[in-house]
Amino acid sequence: MPRIDFEAGREYDDEQFTATPAFESDRAKVLRVCFEPGQFIPVHAPASDLVVSVREGTGLVREGETSHRVEPGDAIVVPADTPRGIKADDERLEALVMVAPPPTDADHDPVREGLRRGEFDPD
């Protein structure tokens, strides 16, 4: 089983969140996601179940119409096809994220568009 070292290799980017793969198979993908203050993954609804486990910082995880305030130690589960997004507060946010099955490239089109437009929630 791969070991995820959270103390080494953190990757932050001033332009947008970073998602560093930790494990991937045909059935699941595990990522370490790092956000600078205010950065986000736009709300979108891929056909993948999502688990977000917050390691550091605070933020918001959208699950359908519900917004969950999160902090270290919190975990949020979002079923497939449910709108979801993640946004850092005014500090860095780091989370371990698992999606199953791994999303397709087309599933990421709304994410790319939301980032291009600078919109967390396109509605």
Sequence and secondary structure as in RCSB ss.txt:
>XXXX:A:sequence
MPRIDFEAGREYDDEQFTATPAFESDRAKVLRVCFEPGQFIPVHAPASDLVVSVREGTGLVREGETSHRVEPGDA
IVVPADTPRGIKADDERLEALVMVAPPPTDADHDPVREGLRRGEFDPD
>XXXX:A:secstr
     SSS     SSS EEEEEEE SS EEEEEEE TT EEEEE  SSEEEEEEEES EEEEETTEEEEE TT E
EEE TTS EEEEE SS EEEEEEEES   TGGGHHHHHHHHHT S   
